[in-house]
């Protein structure tokens, strides 16, 4: 909710057992290095802000979870979800918020040009470097399977 006042678990609406809260007001920071992630988030069917929740550390807290942060990056949200310690919830973006994030992406996103790596012309297949130890003479192939002495019992 852009421009929302500081709140802490204010009830917005109730429908039977379901209750919708304004849990907290946190800043949404955009970083130009994450512009590609924001573009990915805007291209989803329903562009959303990802709210990261964590179990409350204070046992006397009024609610079991606390809001850690909000991000427009689905990549960051996936990292938090993968940890298994946080809960990630989606909140659909409002039209003004979509416009603000899109304006940021338009200003900062630079498509990374693909550069194919060139092959090294050096021939490495002619030298069998690292096969066996030159200091130890062997009568047979160095790739042979290890053998067990004939007198050793099988376990």
C-alpha positions in Angstrom: 0.0 0.0 0.0 2.0 3.0 -1.2 1.9 5.8 1.2 0.4 3.7 4.0 0.9 4.8 7.6 2.9 2.7 10.1 0.7 -0.1 11.2 1.1 -3.3 13.2 -1.5 -6.0 12.6 -4.5 -3.8 11.9 -7.5 -5.8 10.8 -8.7 -4.8 7.4 -11.6 -7.2 6.8 -13.0 -10.4 8.1 -14.9 -13.0 6.2 -15.9 -16.0 8.3 -12.6 -17.6 9.6 -10.5 -15.6 7.2 -9.0 -12.3 8.4 -7.0 -9.9 6.3 -4.5 -7.7 8.2 -2.2 -4.8 7.4 0.7 -6.5 9.3 3.3 -3.8 8.9 4.5 -1.0 6.7 7.9 -1.7 5.2 9.9 0.2 2.6 10.2 -1.3 -0.9 13.7 -0.6 -2.1 14.6 -1.2 -5.8 18.2 -1.8 -6.8 19.4 -1.2 -10.4 21.4 -4.4 -10.3 18.1 -6.3 -9.8 16.3 -4.7 -12.7 16.2 -8.0 -14.6 14.4 -9.7 -11.7 11.9 -6.9 -11.5 11.2 -7.2 -15.2 10.6 -11.0 -14.7 8.2 -10.2 -11.9 6.3 -7.7 -14.0 5.9 -10.3 -16.8 4.0 -12.7 -14.6 0.2 -13.1 -15.0 -0.4 -11.1 -11.8 2.6 -8.8 -10.9 3.1 -9.1 -7.2 5.2 -7.9 -4.3 6.7 -10.7 -2.3 6.3 -10.3 1.5 8.8 -12.3 3.5 7.5 -13.4 7.0 9.5 -15.0 9.7 8.5 -16.6 13.0 8.4 -14.1 15.8 11.5 -14.2 18.0 9.7 -12.7 21.0 7.6 -15.4 22.7 5.3 -12.6 24.0 4.6 -11.2 20.5 0.9 -10.8 19.7 1.3 -12.8 16.4 3.3 -15.9 15.5 5.0 -14.2 12.5 6.6 -10.8 11.8 7.2 -9.1 8.5 10.9 -9.2 7.5 10.8 -7.4 4.2 8.9 -6.8 1.0 10.6 -7.1 -2.4 9.6 -6.9 -6.1 12.2 -9.5 -7.0 11.0 -13.0 -7.6 14.6 -14.1 -7.5 15.0 -12.8 -3.9 11.7 -14.3 -2.9 12.8 -17.7 -4.2 16.0 -17.5 -2.2 14.0 -16.8 1.0 11.5 -19.6 0.1 14.3 -22.1 -0.5 15.7 -21.6 2.9 12.6 -23.0 4.6 12.9 -20.7 7.5 10.7 -17.9 6.1 7.2 -17.7 4.6 6.9 -15.9 1.3 3.4 -14.5 0.5 2.4 -12.7 -2.7 0.5 -9.4 -2.6 -0.8 -8.2 -6.0 0.7 -4.9 -7.1 -1.6 -1.9 -7.6 -1.6 -0.2 -11.0 0.4 2.8 -9.7 3.0 0.5 -8.2 3.3 -1.5 -11.4 3.9 1.8 -13.3 6.5 2.8 -10.7 8.4 -0.5 -11.0 8.2 -0.5 -14.8 9.5 3.1 -14.9 12.5 2.0 -12.8 13.1 -1.1 -15.0 13.0 1.1 -18.2 15.5 3.4 -16.7 18.0 0.8 -15.4 17.6 -2.5 -17.2 20.4 -3.3 -19.7 20.1 -6.6 -21.5 23.3 -8.6 -21.1 24.7 -9.4 -24.5 25.6 -13.1 -25.0 29.2 -13.6 -25.8 30.2 -17.0 -27.1 33.5 -18.2 -25.7 36.1 -19.0 -28.3 37.8 -22.4 -28.3 41.4 -22.7 -27.4 43.4 -24.0 -30.4 45.9 -25.8 -28.2 45.9 -29.6 -28.6 45.8 -31.3 -25.3 45.0 -34.9 -26.5 48.6 -35.7 -27.4 50.0 -35.7 -23.9 48.9 -38.2 -21.3 49.7 -36.0 -18.4 49.0 -37.3 -14.9 48.6 -40.9 -15.8 50.5 -43.0 -13.3 53.6 -41.9 -11.5 56.8 -41.8 -13.6 58.9 -42.7 -10.6 57.2 -46.1 -10.2 57.8 -48.6 -13.0 54.9 -50.8 -13.9 54.8 -54.0 -15.8 51.2 -53.5 -17.1 48.5 -51.0 -17.9 48.0 -48.3 -15.3 44.2 -48.5 -15.8 43.9 -52.2 -14.6 41.6 -53.1 -11.8 43.2 -53.8 -8.5 43.8 -57.4 -7.7 43.6 -59.2 -4.5 46.5 -61.5 -3.4 45.6 -65.2 -3.9 46.1 -66.1 -0.2 43.8 -63.3 1.1 40.3 -64.5 2.3 37.1 -63.1 0.8 34.9 -61.4 3.4 
